[in-house]
């Protein structure tokens, strides 16, 4: 995967997490982090800095936020496919 593709994936995934967190009523990463035993800084890095979460982190977020990972990854993949070739 190209560097620009990785950046798009990270930014989109972070946006999905932030939106889902807010939709579920978690006003801050700290509140969600304490609820699911995850460092709030990890959530902040995913949402704002494009950090790539570990698989167990994705599963914790998916369960707490009731994420449809198939839909999220489909949307991200569709966007990446539309990027101009190198």
Biotite code that builds the C-alpha atoms (Angstrom):
import biotite.structure as struc

atoms = struc.array([
    struc.Atom([0.000, 0.000, 0.000], chain_id="A", res_id=1, res_name="UNK", atom_name="CA", element="C"),
    struc.Atom([1.304, 3.427, -0.947], chain_id="A", res_id=2, res_name="UNK", atom_name="CA", element="C"),
    struc.Atom([1.980, 6.100, 1.641], chain_id="A", res_id=3, res_name="UNK", atom_name="CA", element="C"),
    struc.Atom([-0.901, 8.295, 0.415], chain_id="A", res_id=4, res_name="UNK", atom_name="CA", element="C"),
    struc.Atom([-3.272, 5.317, 0.586], chain_id="A", res_id=5, res_name="UNK", atom_name="CA", element="C"),
    struc.Atom([-2.201, 4.560, 4.153], chain_id="A", res_id=6, res_name="UNK", atom_name="CA", element="C"),
    struc.Atom([-2.881, 8.174, 5.100], chain_id="A", res_id=7, res_name="UNK", atom_name="CA", element="C"),
    struc.Atom([-6.389, 8.028, 3.609], chain_id="A", res_id=8, res_name="UNK", atom_name="CA", element="C"),
    struc.Atom([-7.154, 4.751, 5.388], chain_id="A", res_id=9, res_name="UNK", atom_name="CA", element="C"),
    struc.Atom([-5.914, 6.073, 8.729], chain_id="A", res_id=10, res_name="UNK", atom_name="CA", element="C"),
    struc.Atom([-7.778, 9.379, 8.423], chain_id="A", res_id=11, res_name="UNK", atom_name="CA", element="C"),
    struc.Atom([-11.046, 7.734, 7.386], chain_id="A", res_id=12, res_name="UNK", atom_name="CA", element="C"),
    struc.Atom([-10.886, 5.072, 10.087], chain_id="A", res_id=13, res_name="UNK", atom_name="CA", element="C"),
    struc.Atom([-10.165, 7.714, 12.712], chain_id="A", res_id=14, res_name="UNK", atom_name="CA", element="C"),
    struc.Atom([-13.120, 9.774, 11.508], chain_id="A", res_id=15, res_name="UNK", atom_name="CA", element="C"),
    struc.Atom([-15.430, 6.742, 11.726], chain_id="A", res_id=16, res_name="UNK", atom_name="CA", element="C"),
    struc.Atom([-14.277, 6.042, 15.284], chain_id="A", res_id=17, res_name="UNK", atom_name="CA", element="C"),
    struc.Atom([-14.728, 9.630, 16.407], chain_id="A", res_id=18, res_name="UNK", atom_name="CA", element="C"),
    struc.Atom([-18.196, 9.908, 14.863], chain_id="A", res_id=19, res_name="UNK", atom_name="CA", element="C"),
    struc.Atom([-19.296, 6.572, 16.343], chain_id="A", res_id=20, res_name="UNK", atom_name="CA", element="C"),
    struc.Atom([-17.946, 7.531, 19.756], chain_id="A", res_id=21, res_name="UNK", atom_name="CA", element="C"),
    struc.Atom([-19.862, 10.801, 19.722], chain_id="A", res_id=22, res_name="UNK", atom_name="CA", element="C"),
    struc.Atom([-23.024, 9.127, 18.368], chain_id="A", res_id=23, res_name="UNK", atom_name="CA", element="C"),
    struc.Atom([-22.903, 6.663, 21.276], chain_id="A", res_id=24, res_name="UNK", atom_name="CA", element="C"),
    struc.Atom([-22.765, 9.530, 23.751], chain_id="A", res_id=25, res_name="UNK", atom_name="CA", element="C"),
    struc.Atom([-19.105, 9.361, 24.725], chain_id="A", res_id=26, res_name="UNK", atom_name="CA", element="C"),
    struc.Atom([-18.175, 13.033, 24.844], chain_id="A", res_id=27, res_name="UNK", atom_name="CA", element="C"),
    struc.Atom([-14.460, 12.331, 25.077], chain_id="A", res_id=28, res_name="UNK", atom_name="CA", element="C"),
    struc.Atom([-11.932, 9.576, 24.381], chain_id="A", res_id=29, res_name="UNK", atom_name="CA", element="C"),
    struc.Atom([-11.344, 9.450, 28.147], chain_id="A", res_id=30, res_name="UNK", atom_name="CA", element="C"),
    struc.Atom([-14.923, 8.381, 28.878], chain_id="A", res_id=31, res_name="UNK", atom_name="CA", element="C"),
    struc.Atom([-14.828, 5.656, 26.238], chain_id="A", res_id=32, res_name="UNK", atom_name="CA", element="C"),
    struc.Atom([-11.349, 4.544, 27.271], chain_id="A", res_id=33, res_name="UNK", atom_name="CA", element="C"),
    struc.Atom([-12.360, 4.061, 30.878], chain_id="A", res_id=34, res_name="UNK", atom_name="CA", element="C"),
    struc.Atom([-15.495, 2.188, 29.822], chain_id="A", res_id=35, res_name="UNK", atom_name="CA", element="C"),
    struc.Atom([-13.626, -0.356, 27.695], chain_id="A", res_id=36, res_name="UNK", atom_name="CA", element="C"),
    struc.Atom([-10.304, -0.475, 29.565], chain_id="A", res_id=37, res_name="UNK", atom_name="CA", element="C"),
    struc.Atom([-8.341, 1.224, 26.806], chain_id="A", res_id=38, res_name="UNK", atom_name="CA", element="C"),
    struc.Atom([-5.875, 4.058, 27.179], chain_id="A", res_id=39, res_name="UNK", atom_name="CA", element="C"),
    struc.Atom([-7.694, 7.259, 26.141], chain_id="A", res_id=40, res_name="UNK", atom_name="CA", element="C"),
    struc.Atom([-4.508, 8.456, 24.441], chain_id="A", res_id=41, res_name="UNK", atom_name="CA", element="C"),
    struc.Atom([-4.736, 5.437, 22.137], chain_id="A", res_id=42, res_name="UNK", atom_name="CA", element="C"),
    struc.Atom([-8.222, 6.510, 21.073], chain_id="A", res_id=43, res_name="UNK", atom_name="CA", element="C"),
    struc.Atom([-7.044, 10.108, 20.581], chain_id="A", res_id=44, res_name="UNK", atom_name="CA", element="C"),
    struc.Atom([-4.169, 8.926, 18.393], chain_id="A", res_id=45, res_name="UNK", atom_name="CA", element="C"),
    struc.Atom([-6.516, 6.842, 16.250], chain_id="A", res_id=46, res_name="UNK", atom_name="CA", element="C"),
    struc.Atom([-9.030, 9.665, 15.885], chain_id="A", res_id=47, res_name="UNK", atom_name="CA", element="C"),
    struc.Atom([-6.656, 12.584, 15.392], chain_id="A", res_id=48, res_name="UNK", atom_name="CA", element="C"),
    struc.Atom([-3.236, 11.349, 14.345], chain_id="A", res_id=49, res_name="UNK", atom_name="CA", element="C"),
    struc.Atom([-4.013, 8.438, 12.048], chain_id="A", res_id=50, res_name="UNK", atom_name="CA", element="C"),
    struc.Atom([-2.446, 5.861, 14.342], chain_id="A", res_id=51, res_name="UNK", atom_name="CA", element="C"),
    struc.Atom([-2.952, 2.273, 13.209], chain_id="A", res_id=52, res_name="UNK", atom_name="CA", element="C"),
    struc.Atom([-4.747, 0.389, 15.979], chain_id="A", res_id=53, res_name="UNK", atom_name="CA", element="C"),
    struc.Atom([-3.855, -3.141, 16.986], chain_id="A", res_id=54, res_name="UNK", atom_name="CA", element="C"),
    struc.Atom([-6.406, -5.816, 16.214], chain_id="A", res_id=55, res_name="UNK", atom_name="CA", element="C"),
    struc.Atom([-7.531, -6.236, 19.823], chain_id="A", res_id=56, res_name="UNK", atom_name="CA", element="C"),
    struc.Atom([-8.095, -2.457, 19.985], chain_id="A", res_id=57, res_name="UNK", atom_name="CA", element="C"),
    struc.Atom([-10.269, -2.591, 16.871], chain_id="A", res_id=58, res_name="UNK", atom_name="CA", element="C"),
    struc.Atom([-12.326, -5.365, 18.452], chain_id="A", res_id=59, res_name="UNK", atom_name="CA", element="C"),
    struc.Atom([-12.786, -3.397, 21.688], chain_id="A", res_id=60, res_name="UNK", atom_name="CA", element="C"),
    struc.Atom([-13.897, -0.344, 19.740], chain_id="A", res_id=61, res_name="UNK", atom_name="CA", element="C"),
    struc.Atom([-16.169, -2.422, 17.517], chain_id="A", res_id=62, res_name="UNK", atom_name="CA", element="C"),
    struc.Atom([-17.942, -3.961, 20.481], chain_id="A", res_id=63, res_name="UNK", atom_name="CA", element="C"),
    struc.Atom([-18.310, -0.745, 22.488], chain_id="A", res_id=64, res_name="UNK", atom_name="CA", element="C"),
    struc.Atom([-19.412, 1.384, 19.554], chain_id="A", res_id=65, res_name="UNK", atom_name="CA", element="C"),
    struc.Atom([-21.381, -1.295, 17.699], chain_id="A", res_id=66, res_name="UNK", atom_name="CA", element="C"),
    struc.Atom([-19.338, -0.710, 14.553], chain_id="A", res_id=67, res_name="UNK", atom_name="CA", element="C"),
    struc.Atom([-20.107, -2.414, 11.261], chain_id="A", res_id=68, res_name="UNK", atom_name="CA", element="C"),
    struc.Atom([-16.508, -3.133, 10.292], chain_id="A", res_id=69, res_name="UNK", atom_name="CA", element="C"),
    struc.Atom([-17.512, -4.624, 6.937], chain_id="A", res_id=70, res_name="UNK", atom_name="CA", element="C"),
    struc.Atom([-19.203, -1.374, 5.988], chain_id="A", res_id=71, res_name="UNK", atom_name="CA", element="C"),
    struc.Atom([-16.351, 0.786, 7.272], chain_id="A", res_id=72, res_name="UNK", atom_name="CA", element="C"),
    struc.Atom([-13.674, -1.177, 5.437], chain_id="A", res_id=73, res_name="UNK", atom_name="CA", element="C"),
    struc.Atom([-15.791, -1.317, 2.274], chain_id="A", res_id=74, res_name="UNK", atom_name="CA", element="C"),
    struc.Atom([-16.167, 2.484, 2.299], chain_id="A", res_id=75, res_name="UNK", atom_name="CA", element="C"),
    struc.Atom([-12.473, 2.999, 2.964], chain_id="A", res_id=76, res_name="UNK", atom_name="CA", element="C"),
    struc.Atom([-11.481, 0.552, 0.225], chain_id="A", res_id=77, res_name="UNK", atom_name="CA", element="C"),
    struc.Atom([-13.847, 2.224, -2.258], chain_id="A", res_id=78, res_name="UNK", atom_name="CA", element="C"),
    struc.Atom([-12.224, 5.581, -1.544], chain_id="A", res_id=79, res_name="UNK", atom_name="CA", element="C"),
    struc.Atom([-8.703, 4.217, -1.863], chain_id="A", res_id=80, res_name="UNK", atom_name="CA", element="C"),
    struc.Atom([-9.554, 2.666, -5.234], chain_id="A", res_id=81, res_name="UNK", atom_name="CA", element="C"),
    struc.Atom([-10.546, 6.120, -6.506], chain_id="A", res_id=82, res_name="UNK", atom_name="CA", element="C"),
    struc.Atom([-7.142, 7.628, -5.758], chain_id="A", res_id=83, res_name="UNK", atom_name="CA", element="C"),
    struc.Atom([-5.123, 8.491, -8.849], chain_id="A", res_id=84, res_name="UNK", atom_name="CA", element="C"),
    struc.Atom([-2.376, 6.016, -9.726], chain_id="A", res_id=85, res_name="UNK", atom_name="CA", element="C"),
    struc.Atom([1.192, 6.858, -8.868], chain_id="A", res_id=86, res_name="UNK", atom_name="CA", element="C"),
])
